[in-house]
Amino acid sequence: MSENDLREELKAPVEPLLPIERKLIGWSLGLVLLALLAILNHFLPVS
């Protein structure tokens, strides 16, 4: 791939996310937050 092709690719318009992509991002963020809370609870338990 030449440098000119890369520049043309970077100038391409941004495509909106599909509804399924939005759902996957939401579920992934939810799972990450849940894991962080579990780790936090493990190291700093409520007494």
Beta strands, then each sheet from edge to edge (+ up, - down):
end
